[in-house]
Amino acid sequence: MDNLDWQIMDMLLRDARKPYSEIGKTIGLGKDSIQKRVKKLQEQGILGTPISILDAGKCGFEAIVDFFIKTDSELNDVKQVEAQLAKLPYILTFAKTLGDYNLYISSFFRNLDDIRQIVKLIKSNPNFSSFEMAIYNKDVSNPLIVPFVEGNPENSILYKIRAKYQQTT
């Protein structure tokens, strides 16, 4: 990678829809050269698929809640816990952690019932000894945004939001 590649990536990070012709004018290359460089960066796995941003607040979500969970012992069967969590609506992230807590879960919620679902699952798991949670309310200066990355649509937050919305209408 050279300085031109870095300039191209910087412009695409700022606006993934920026036309290659505009990028080329800015850095002194033609549209075809930009296209070839972007394709090469994608083939090398340096650049991935552009993402879209979902403003969850505008979709009716009130906040994000993060759960920090302690387990009684080393959690060996992460896949089982992950499968349980995947059934819940609006889960954004699930991760095994180091330190005082063993697991981290982040989720959108529309109302307290959404939080209660997750709390019920946490409390019903015999491997979980305790948990704490942090709630981040939306505000105008800090909207609830989440990247929507291509892949299995059933695992995307947008799919879960749409499915849950269709159930309520």
Summary of the structure (lengths in Angstrom):
residues: 169
radius of gyration: 20.4
end to end distance: 50.4
largest distance: 61.6
contacts: 430
relative contact order: 0.16
helix: 44%
strand: 25%
